[in-house]
């Protein structure tokens, strides 16, 4: 076994503290990554505090992992020691169900093995995430990382990036379409970058008027303060596609009414409680309300390659592991532009 250092929560009310644990030895098909940076996702906080239920303790969060490979198994063919590699939101799946065979491992019928707060496919061995100095993962669930981009700013692409890229690609967002991004946080700012890159006319919808300058700086063509009734009225029935990135409680009907006929709104944020959706918000213009999670390994690699080719990364604030609790507090307040990333050399 490999002795590993990390930070863990021991209960929903405990702060994250230093934690020693063991990783498995590098098997024939495994690679070992020395973690350089790990992004801080809002879902880390949700799960640390057991806000979704079913949390497993001790918990080492983190699923936006990048670093350099220090060891490869004897049968590994996709990676070499010394290369950069990343790990996203899951580390295994059943590999045989329809979803897995289609490259949609995130929707595995047997349940994917989450990078943390979950179990390996044996349903017995707990998984520990990227707030740690290393990780061992099967080569089929690791990702190639380009040397072209700043590594710390690549880390959030493993979750925030693919979470927004996947639905924009699945619903074929492209030039000529009017797209709205709801919320301008860790997910929203990546949604803006991708949608603009794909050629869409992009509007940011936000309750914070102070974010207009940032929205325009990120490439958005328009900004609508959702507290301004006149501005909202002007865009009612205007959008082909809305990407809803907000994880706080909000009125879905409000945004559905901004879609044009046959428009689609996709939720990627996860509010703590279910919101009521009125039938008339959907049937009057044949609208669709959908959801999307992350992407499979193939699509995530596609996204990383696209980012390398188009110089797209996350806007980040680099922190030490000792600042994680302050980062969580600031994240709840929306006081981050737009993703915290932990420098794991501070562990």
Buried (B, 14 or more C-beta within 10 A) or exposed (E): EBEBBBBBBEEEEBEBEEBEBEBEEBEEBBBBBBBBBBBBBBBBBBBBBBEEEEBBBBBBBBBBBBBBBEBBBEEBEBBEEEBBBBBBBBBBBBBEBEBBEEBBBBBBEBBBBBBBBBBBBEEEEBBBBBBBBBBBBBBBBBBBBEEEBEBBBBBBBBBBBBBBBBBBBEBEBBEEBBBBBBBBBBBBBBBBBBBBBBEBBBBBBBBBBEBBEBBBEBBBBBBBBBEEEEBBEEBEEBBBBBBBBBBEEBBBBEBBBBBBEEBBBBBBBBBEEEEEEEEEBBEBBEBBBEEBBBBBBEBBBBBBEBBBEEEBBBBBBBBEBEBBEEBBEBBEEBEBBBBBBBBBEEB
